[in-house]
Amino acid sequence: MQKKTFPDFVPPMMAQSAKDPFDSPDWIFEIKLDGYRAITVFDAAGKPHLWSRNGLPLEQKFPAIAKAVSRLKLRSSVLDGEIVAVDENGIPRFQLLQRFQKQPTAPTLYFIFDVLWTNGSDVTGKKLMERRAVLETIVKPVAGIQLGGHVEGQGKALFDLTKAKDMEGIVAKRKESVYRPGKRSADWLKIKSRPQQEFVVGGFTEGKGSRKHLGALLLGAYHNGRLHYFGHSGSGFSEKGLKDALDRMRPLFTDKSPFKNPPRIPEKIQWVKPELVCEISFAEWTQDGELRQTVFLGWRDDKKPKEVVLER
């Protein structure tokens, strides 16, 4: 059998959405971390390369993390994890990660939860618990790096804990699962404790009164290859954040709506090409299938618009 060539990048395995937490001895459960997915590739010389889920370099965004992974002293290895910024209670918060990229104020950590290659050998075909055992032997204690924790069997209790701490939820992983690069698999399930997901920006409404930059972002997600409108969001922005949003959208202005079902609203709309992704939290879905009480959390520069589908 021909030996596999060591990769420059491995696209991460992704979780499917599930509604309710559960208990099972066949599964492990992890806290869902609210950050940037990050694949670290250590080349044959031991130099680490930090990549986003879409293969974009992250070293300049997170220089402290890049420095931390270099201390792991690994060669020809690939690790999977999540970069987060934590609040004063040690809870990962996506908003803090957004602010960190402009002005480093909150501590950042890289939680590592899987190994795909080790010392030149592909281990994606090994079962999850076998990969975990390998991971625990190769990831040594280093400042800024943490081995992702998990509990066995007790998903409901962990879910309740994340809800009490206002965290995003949990990820359930089947113990027997192999790693499927670039695939969204039912062997991994994400169960959210509060409604939150990514949306594609397709336009914005004009600002009124003292709100001079813009009123609200118009939000959509893809279904059957078409972008569908699901609501708008004007909360969660500082004045500086509104200006930043407008600056991001200005090069994308267009006269044509990108939505299959453009919103029918009285406000003046400026359409934009659907190239920006943002993270939105919300209270619930209305009976008409639109978002209610939305709050803008931040931009998802690590996500491709075409990947954004409805998660309910």
C-alpha angles and dihedrals in degrees: 000000000000114000115242118249113244108254131234089214139004119205109230126250112247135211128239119230121258128182107216134040118238143185122237135153088219094064140061122212129215133185109258105242117220102220147073119317108233132191115198118203117192110199125216091273091053097252111144123223117197116210136183119232088269096049098262117143115254102183094099093046093050110023093162091057091047089053092047095053090051087065091063088078096212128155131204091357136130125207131188124210149120132267112218140174114220132211127227089283094052093253116142111242123186092207090059090052090053092051092044092064090060099035120006104229107134126060114259124213134186111219110199116202107162144030121213101174130017126187092342096313124116109230099172089107093058121095119266096252091049090053090048090054090052091047092054091055097049104039107078125191107281129162110258094020126094132179107236111248129221143181125222122234100344108096097147095058092048090048091052089051093053090048092052090050092046091242125151099257138257141301118222117205127189110236092222094050123123121213113264109195114222094000129119103222137188086223086078119047129187115208114188123210093201131027108266134138146142122277134187117240112232100170145319141240123246117265121248133210113336091356096085105162103056142327107221140338117247109229134206145163133204125260122172090349096305128105111240124198114237106168147299138269130206100154126091098045129120117209088259090048091054091052091048090051091052092047090052093050100041096084089050099055113138137169093227127080112238091204125097087214107033114204118259102220132142096233121098110259132209110198121214133194109264098251103115127080126197137181116242132185119200142175100236148312118277122229087258090060097253131128120262128205096000126191124194110230102177149294121296103214087164094064129080114225093231089059092061110103131156113277102194 
